[in-house]
Amino acid sequence: MAGARAAAATASAGSSASSGNPPPQEPGLGELLEEFSRTQYRAKDGSGTGGSKVERIEKRCLELFGRDYCFSVIPNTNGDICGHYPRHIVFLEYESSEKEKDTFESTVQVSKLQDLIHRSKMARCRGRFVCPVILFKGKHICRSATLAGWGELYGRSGYNYFFSGGADDAWADVEDVTEEDCALRSGDTHLFDKVRGYDIKLLRYLSVKYICDLMVENKKVKFGMNVTSSEKVDKAQRYADFTLLSIPYPGCEFFKEYKDRDYMAEGLIFNWKQDYVDAPLSIPDFLTHSLNIDWSQYQCWDLVQQTQNYLKLLLSLVNSDDDSGLLVHCISGWDRTPLFISLLRLSLWADGLIHTSLKPAEILYLTVAYDWFLFGHMLVDRLSKGEEIFFFCFNFLKHITSEEFSALKTQRRKSLPARDGGFTLEDICMLRRKDRGSTTSLGSDFSLVMESSPGATGSFTYEAVELVPAGAPTQAAWLAALSDRETRLQEVRSAFLAAYSSTVGLRAVAPSPSGAIGGLLEQFARGVGLRGISSNAL
């Protein structure tokens, strides 16, 4: 308890030292988190109970996308395409300014794309087809579920029964079986050729080359039946023309251990010896040379190292010189998949490379609403089981603030010539502070969030940039951008913790009869300045 009091006191001091106020909030973020923690999003329920809230969330997402992009909308009214994808699926076409919005000419034939999606969705688990969600350097970063297996193709409602362990799950009645679906299912001999053929056509339409599979299994098995498959074990080698990466990552169940360890990911290592774990890490050698990571040790990494290294890999793929897109998927595509999609979006935004006009509170709203809520993450169920992968995502931002996660680093090394004298990049980077305070104490992390600001001790400042020799304005700007990256990610994390603790999180914290700190999330509230510290708690 003394440690918790000290952490809260330190956090409060840090808050006063910086701005003296809680982090800026997106006006609708509280409502979004309240709705998210109350019910599971289903496209067909958008006009029902709570429909006005969902409509506001959907409208706000479209507004935020429209700040920096021209886009088309793929209609998914009433979940006609997929019951747990957004009703308005955004297809980003190109970056644009406000002036260009008036002259927008779509490069997409939405009706043809919609038809291709309809035909391809049967190839993927729960009909969660390959969907583009981020546009970076003209490349589509996509998400989906894994490939469907026989268990699902023989009937979605029966699949849902088996997949959920015997209980009819929330999505069982979402999608109707069309005549086309029945026709596909009846032709057993050519079934996989047809549906996976359409899936491959969609991938090629989106120029996807890299497919990153987060499953720890080759196939998902329930009651002895293969209910899902994956590209890496497709017997006909239909996906041989794509670059397949098997990067096994623990499922949402593992994050119960994260919560049980007081939200400490450091030292938390997944048990790779479990019977169902049969998918080894597999990455083509030519993709790993520049990362300086010993991939053979992946089973020894804790949750922090594993997430960091996988994110570095994904960033290197999207930041490559080619024009190839990326697909990220797990099994259903609504736990591990949004984790990495959200981290990718926030990391590239922090570098000033996407969503360039959005403020920290706005990008936080967009990724929570679009990447998590509207794509069907079942927060209610996960919270009831203590599987807090959603919380982990945003708390993890503290681990990716450094330049090694910056896409600007790669771009700079490609563009700048070598110098003979003066300070090197490594010299300058040595000026950055090392981890300050406890790396395992969330209380101390708050002091990092609130103390780190332009000009704060140990942070990159323009004074540090002035150490760069004259004649290197590009490097100076790059170093300043790295400083901005750290500040921006810390602001997003701080805003999330403030909103989460005042809506979702504190519901799980029983008030302490002694009036002292009631638990971890109470520390969050104190740390971001939402609650004062009473004298009897010090």
C-alpha positions in Angstrom: 0.0 0.0 0.0 2.9 2.4 0.7 4.2 1.7 -2.8 0.8 2.5 -4.3 0.6 5.8 -2.2 4.0 6.8 -3.4 3.2 6.0 -7.0 0.0 8.1 -6.8 1.8 11.0 -5.1 4.6 10.9 -7.8 2.0 10.8 -10.5 0.1 13.7 -9.1 3.3 15.7 -8.8 4.1 14.9 -12.4 0.7 16.1 -13.5 1.2 19.4 -11.7 4.6 19.8 -13.1 3.4 19.5 -16.7 0.1 21.1 -17.4 -1.8 20.9 -14.2 -4.9 19.6 -16.0 -6.1 16.2 -17.1 -5.2 15.3 -20.7 -7.5 16.7 -23.4 -10.5 14.4 -24.2 -12.4 13.8 -27.4 -16.0 14.9 -26.4 -17.5 11.6 -27.4 -14.8 9.2 -26.1 -16.6 8.6 -22.8 -19.9 7.8 -24.6 -18.0 5.5 -26.9 -16.3 3.5 -24.1 -19.6 3.4 -22.2 -21.4 1.9 -25.2 -18.4 -0.4 -26.0 -18.4 -1.8 -22.5 -22.2 -2.2 -22.4 -22.9 -4.1 -25.6 -21.3 -5.9 -28.6 -21.6 -4.1 -31.9 -23.8 -5.7 -34.5 -24.4 -3.9 -37.8 -28.1 -4.9 -37.9 -28.8 -3.4 -34.5 -27.6 0.1 -35.5 -31.1 1.5 -35.5 -32.3 -0.3 -32.4 -31.6 0.3 -28.7 -28.6 2.6 -28.4 -28.8 3.1 -32.2 -28.4 6.9 -31.9 -25.2 6.5 -30.0 -23.9 4.0 -32.6 -24.9 6.4 -35.4 -22.9 9.2 -33.7 -19.9 6.9 -33.4 -20.1 5.9 -37.1 -20.6 9.5 -38.2 -17.6 10.7 -36.1 -15.4 8.0 -37.7 -16.3 9.2 -41.2 -15.6 12.8 -40.2 -12.2 11.9 -38.9 -11.2 9.8 -41.9 -12.4 12.7 -44.1 -10.0 15.1 -42.6 -7.0 13.6 -44.5 -8.4 11.3 -47.1 -10.8 10.9 -50.0 -12.6 7.7 -49.6 -15.5 5.6 -50.9 -17.9 3.8 -48.6 -18.8 0.2 -49.0 -22.4 -0.1 -47.7 -23.0 -2.9 -45.1 -26.5 -1.9 -44.2 -28.0 -4.3 -41.6 -24.8 -6.4 -41.8 -25.6 -7.5 -45.4 -22.0 -8.3 -46.1 -20.8 -9.0 -42.6 -22.8 -8.7 -39.4 -19.9 -7.6 -37.3 -18.1 -5.2 -39.6 -19.0 -1.5 -39.8 -22.2 -0.5 -41.5 -20.1 2.0 -43.4 -16.9 0.3 -44.5 -14.3 3.0 -45.4 -12.2 2.4 -48.5 -9.4 4.9 -48.4 -8.4 6.0 -51.9 -5.8 8.7 -51.5 -4.6 11.5 -49.1 -6.2 14.9 -49.8 -6.6 18.3 -48.4 -9.9 20.1 -47.7 -9.7 21.9 -51.1 -9.3 18.6 -53.0 -12.5 17.2 -51.4 -14.7 19.2 -53.8 -13.0 17.6 -56.9 -12.9 14.1 -55.6 -13.2 11.5 -58.3 -13.4 7.9 -57.1 -11.0 5.4 -58.6 -13.1 2.5 -57.3 -16.2 0.8 -58.8 -17.9 0.2 -55.5 -20.5 -2.1 -57.0 -17.9 -4.4 -58.5 -15.8 -4.4 -55.3 -18.9 -5.2 -53.3 -19.7 -8.1 -55.5 -16.2 -9.4 -55.1 -16.4 -9.1 -51.4 -19.8 -11.0 -51.4 -18.2 -13.8 -53.3 -15.0 -13.9 -51.2 -16.4 -13.7 -47.7 -17.2 -17.4 -47.5 -13.5 -18.1 -47.6 -12.9 -16.5 -44.2 -14.0 -17.5 -40.7 -17.3 -15.9 -39.7 -17.4 -14.2 -43.1 -14.9 -11.7 -42.0 -13.4 -10.9 -45.4 -10.2 -9.1 -46.2 -10.9 -5.4 -45.5 -8.5 -2.5 -46.1 -8.3 -0.2 -43.0 -5.1 1.9 -43.3 -3.6 3.6 -46.3 0.1 4.3 -46.1 2.3 5.3 -49.0 -0.4 4.1 -51.4 -0.5 0.7 -49.8 -3.5 -1.0 -48.2 -3.0 -2.4 -44.7 -5.8 -5.0 -44.3 -7.4 -7.1 -41.7 -9.6 -10.3 -41.7 -10.2 -13.6 -40.0 -8.3 -16.7 -41.0 -9.5 -19.1 -43.7 -12.7 -21.0 -43.0 -12.5 -24.8 -42.7 -15.0 -27.5 -43.3 -16.6 -26.9 -39.9 -17.8 -23.5 -41.0 -18.6 -24.2 -44.6 -21.1 -26.9 -43.6 -23.2 -24.3 -42.0 -22.6 -21.1 -40.1 -24.9 -21.7 -37.2 -23.5 -25.1 -36.6 -20.0 -23.7 -36.8 -20.8 -21.1 -34.2 -22.2 -23.8 -31.9 -19.0 -25.8 -32.1 -16.6 -22.8 -32.1 -18.1 -21.2 -29.0 -17.8 -24.5 -27.0 -21.4 -25.5 -27.2 -23.2 -22.2 -26.7 -24.9 -20.4 -29.6 -22.7 -17.4 -29.9 -23.8 -13.8 -30.4 -23.2 -13.9 -34.2 -25.1 -17.1 -35.0 -28.2 -15.2 -36.3 -26.4 -12.3 -37.9 -26.0 -13.6 -41.5 -28.5 -15.3 -43.6 -27.4 -18.1 -45.9 -28.0 -17.1 -49.5 -28.8 -19.3 -52.4 -25.2 -18.6 -53.7 -23.8 -19.8 -50.4 -25.8 -23.0 -50.6 -24.7 -23.6 -54.2 -21.1 -23.2 -53.2 -21.4 -25.6 -50.3 -23.1 -28.2 -52.4 -20.2 -28.5 -54.7 -17.8 -30.2 -52.3 -15.2 -31.1 -55.0 -14.6 -27.5 -56.1 -15.7 -25.7 -53.0 -12.3 -24.5 -51.7 -11.1 -23.7 -55.2 -14.1 -21.4 -55.7 -14.3 -19.6 -52.4 -10.5 -19.3 -51.9 -10.2 -18.3 -55.5 -12.4 -15.3 -54.9 -10.5 -14.5 -51.7 -7.2 -14.5 -53.7 -8.9 -12.2 -56.3 -9.8 -9.7 -53.5 -6.2 -9.9 -52.1 -4.8 -9.1 -55.6 -7.3 -6.3 -56.1 -5.9 -4.7 -53.0 -2.3 -5.4 -54.0 -1.7 -7.5 -50.9 1.6 -9.4 -51.0 2.4 -10.0 -47.3 0.1 -12.1 -45.2 0.9 -12.2 -41.5 -0.8 -15.0 -39.5 -0.9 -14.5 -35.7 -2.4 -17.9 -35.0 -0.5 -20.3 -32.6 -2.3 -23.2 -34.4 -2.1 -24.4 -38.0 -5.8 -25.1 -37.8 -8.4 -24.3 -35.1 -9.8 -27.5 -33.8 -13.0 -27.9 -31.7 -14.2 -31.4 -30.6 -11.9 -33.0 -33.1 -13.1 -31.0 -36.1 -11.0 -28.5 -38.0 -13.3 -25.5 -37.9 -10.8 -23.1 -39.4 -7.7 -23.3 -41.5 -5.0 -20.9 -42.6 -3.0 -20.0 -45.7 0.1 -21.6 -44.4 -1.5 -25.1 -44.5 -3.5 -24.8 -47.6 -2.9 -28.2 -49.2 -3.4 -27.0 -52.8 -0.8 -24.2 -52.2 -3.3 -21.6 -53.5 -1.5 -18.9 -51.6 2.0 -19.7 -52.9 2.3 -16.4 -54.7 2.0 -14.5 -51.5 4.7 -14.0 -48.9 3.4 -15.8 -45.9 4.6 -15.0 -42.4 3.7 -17.2 -39.4 4.1 -15.0 -36.3 2.3 -16.9 -33.6 1.0 -14.6 -30.8 -1.0 -15.6 -27.7 -4.8 -15.4 -27.9 -7.0 -13.2 -25.7 -7.1 -15.9 -23.0 -3.5 -15.2 -22.2 -4.3 -11.7 -21.2 -6.1 -13.0 -18.2 -2.6 -13.7 -16.9 -1.6 -10.1 -17.7 -4.5 -8.8 -15.6 -3.8 -11.2 -12.8 -0.2 -10.0 -12.6 -1.4 -6.5 -11.9 -1.1 -5.5 -15.5 2.6 -6.2 -15.7 3.6 -7.6 -19.1 7.3 -7.6 -18.3 8.4 -11.1 -17.5 5.1 -12.7 -18.7 6.0 -15.5 -21.1 3.5 -17.6 -23.0 3.6 -21.4 -22.6 4.6 -22.7 -26.0 4.5 -26.3 -24.9 0.7 -26.6 -24.8 -0.8 -29.3 -26.9 -2.7 -27.1 -29.2 0.2 -24.9 -30.1 1.6 -26.3 -33.4 2.4 -23.3 -35.5 6.1 -22.4 -35.4 7.4 -18.9 -36.2 8.3 -18.7 -39.9 9.5 -15.6 -41.6 11.4 -15.5 -45.0 15.1 -14.7 -44.3 15.1 -11.8 -46.7 12.7 -9.9 -44.5 14.6 -10.2 -41.3 18.2 -9.0 -42.1 17.6 -5.4 -41.4 15.9 -5.8 -38.0 18.7 -7.2 -35.9 16.4 -9.6 -34.0 17.3 -13.1 -33.0 14.0 -14.8 -34.1 15.2 -18.2 -32.9 14.6 -16.9 -29.3 10.9 -16.0 -29.8 9.7 -18.6 -27.3 11.8 -16.9 -24.6 10.4 -13.4 -25.2 8.1 -11.9 -22.7 4.9 -10.2 -23.8 6.6 -6.8 -24.2 9.5 -8.1 -26.3 7.2 -10.2 -28.5 4.8 -7.4 -29.2 7.7 -5.0 -29.9 9.4 -7.3 -32.3 6.3 -8.2 -34.2 5.4 -4.6 -34.5 8.9 -3.8 -35.8 8.4 -6.6 -38.4 5.0 -5.2 -39.5 6.4 -1.7 -39.8 9.3 -2.9 -41.9 6.9 -4.6 -44.3 4.7 -1.5 -44.8 7.7 0.8 -45.0 9.4 -1.2 -47.7 10.2 0.2 -51.2 7.7 -1.9 -53.0 4.0 -1.2 -53.5 2.8 -4.3 -51.8 0.0 -4.3 -49.2 -0.3 -6.2 -46.0 -2.9 -8.5 -44.4 -2.9 -9.1 -40.7 -5.2 -11.8 -39.2 -5.6 -14.1 -36.3 -8.6 -16.6 -36.0 -11.7 -14.5 -35.8 -9.9 -11.2 -36.4 -11.3 -9.3 -33.4 -8.7 -9.6 -30.6 -5.1 -10.0 -31.7 -5.8 -8.4 -35.1 -7.1 -5.1 -33.9 -4.2 -5.0 -31.3 -1.7 -4.8 -34.1 -3.8 -2.8 -36.5 -4.3 -0.2 -33.8 -0.6 -0.2 -32.9 0.3 0.3 -36.6 -2.2 3.1 -37.0 -0.9 4.9 -33.9 2.7 4.4 -34.6 2.5 5.7 -38.2 0.3 8.6 -37.0 2.9 9.5 -34.3 5.5 9.8 -37.0 3.3 12.2 -38.9 2.9 9.9 -41.8 -0.9 9.2 -41.7 -3.9 11.0 -40.3 -1.7 14.1 -40.2 -4.4 16.6 -39.1 -5.7 14.5 -36.2 -4.9 15.4 -32.6 -4.0 12.8 -30.0 -7.6 12.6 -28.6 -9.0 12.3 -32.2 -6.7 9.5 -33.3 -7.5 7.7 -30.1 -11.2 8.0 -30.7 -10.8 6.8 -34.3 -8.8 3.7 -33.5 -11.0 2.7 -30.5 -14.2 3.2 -32.5 -13.2 1.9 -35.9 -10.5 -0.7 -35.2 -12.0 -2.2 -32.1 -15.7 -1.4 -31.6 -17.1 -1.3 -35.1 -15.1 -4.4 -36.1 -16.7 -6.4 -33.4 -14.3 -6.8 -30.5 -16.4 -8.3 -27.7 -15.2 -6.1 -24.9 -18.1 -7.1 -22.6 -17.2 -10.7 -22.8 -13.5 -10.1 -22.5 -13.9 -7.9 -19.4 -16.2 -10.5 -17.8 -13.3 -13.0 -18.2 -10.5 -10.6 -17.3 -9.0 -11.0 -20.8 -7.9 -7.3 -21.1 -6.2 -7.3 -24.5 -8.0 -4.0 -25.3 -6.5 -2.3 -22.3 -3.1 -3.8 -23.0 -3.0 -2.3 -26.5 -3.1 1.3 -25.3 -1.1 0.8 -22.1 1.6 -0.7 -24.3 2.2 2.6 -26.1 4.8 3.4 -23.5 7.0 0.7 -25.0 7.1 2.0 -28.6 7.9 5.7 -28.2 11.6 5.3 -29.2 13.2 5.9 -32.6 13.6 2.2 -33.2 9.8 2.0 -33.9 9.8 5.0 -36.1 9.1 4.6 -39.9 11.0 7.9 -40.3 14.2 6.2 -39.3 14.1 3.9 -42.3 13.1 6.7 -44.7 15.9 9.0 -43.4 18.6 6.3 -43.8 17.5 5.8 -47.3 17.6 9.5 -48.2 20.5 11.0 -46.3 24.1 10.7 -47.5 26.8 9.5 -45.1 28.8 12.3 -43.3 32.5 12.3 -42.5 32.5 14.4 -39.4 30.4 15.9 -36.7 27.9 14.1 -34.5 26.5 10.8 -35.8 22.9 9.7 -35.4 24.0 7.3 -32.7 25.8 10.1 -30.8 22.6 12.1 -30.8 20.4 9.2 -29.8 22.7 8.5 -26.9 21.3 11.8 -25.5 17.9 10.2 -25.1 16.9 9.2 -21.6 16.9 5.6 -20.7 13.8 4.2 -19.0 13.1 6.4 -16.0 11.5 5.0 -12.9 10.2 1.5 -12.5 9.5 -0.3 -15.8 7.0 -2.6 -14.0 5.2 0.0 -11.8 2.2 1.5 -13.5 2.2 4.2 -10.9 5.7 5.2 -12.1 4.6 5.0 -15.7 2.1 7.8 -14.9 5.0 10.0 -13.8 6.5 9.3 -17.2 3.4 10.2 -19.0 2.8 13.4 -17.1 6.4 14.6 -16.7 7.5 14.0 -20.3 6.8 17.2 -22.2 8.8 19.5 -24.5 11.6 20.8 -22.4 11.3 18.2 -19.6 14.4 16.6 -18.2 15.6 13.8 -20.2 13.4 14.4 -23.2 14.5 15.4 -26.7 14.4 19.1 -27.0 15.4 21.6 -29.6 18.5 22.2 -27.5 19.5 18.7 -28.2 18.9 19.2 -31.9 21.2 22.2 -31.9 24.1 19.8 -31.2 23.7 18.7 -34.8 26.4 20.3 -37.0 25.3 23.2 -39.2 24.2 22.2 -42.6 22.1 19.3 -41.4 18.6 20.7 -41.3 17.0 17.5 -42.5 18.5 15.6 -39.6 17.5 18.3 -37.1 13.9 18.1 -38.4 14.0 14.3 -38.1 15.2 14.4 -34.5 12.5 16.9 -33.7 10.0 14.6 -35.2 11.2 11.8 -33.0 10.7 14.0 -30.0 7.2 14.7 -31.2 6.6 11.0 -31.6 7.3 10.3 -28.0 5.1 13.2 -26.8 2.2 12.3 -29.1 2.1 8.6 -28.1 2.3 9.5 -24.4 -0.6 11.9 -24.9 -2.7 9.2 -26.5 -1.9 6.8 -23.7 -2.6 9.3 -21.0 -6.0 10.3 -22.6 -6.9 6.6 -22.9 -6.1 5.9 -19.3 -8.1 8.9 -18.1 -11.2 7.9 -20.1 -10.9 4.2 -19.3 -10.5 4.7 -15.6 -13.6 7.0 -15.5 -15.8 4.7 -17.5 -14.9 1.0 -18.0 -12.2 0.4 -15.5 -13.4 1.8 -12.2 -16.5 -0.4 -12.3 -14.3 -3.3 -11.4 -12.7 -1.6 -8.5 -14.5 -2.0 -5.2 -14.3 1.1 -3.0 -11.9 0.6 -0.1 -13.5 1.0 3.4 -10.4 2.7 4.6 -10.6 5.4 2.0 -7.2 4.5 0.7 -6.4 3.7 -3.0 -8.9 1.1 -4.1 -6.8 -0.7 -6.7 -4.8 -0.3 -9.9 -7.4 1.6 -11.8 -7.8 4.0 -8.9 -4.1 4.7 -9.3 -4.9 5.5 -13.0 -7.5 8.0 -11.9 -5.1 9.7 -9.5 -2.2 9.6 -11.9 -4.0 11.5 -14.7 -5.4 14.1 -12.3 -9.0 12.9 -12.2 -9.0 12.5 -8.4 -7.2 14.3 -5.7 -5.2 12.5 -3.0 -6.8 12.6 0.4 -4.6 13.3 3.4 -5.3 9.9 4.9 -3.9 8.2 1.8 -0.5 9.8 2.1 
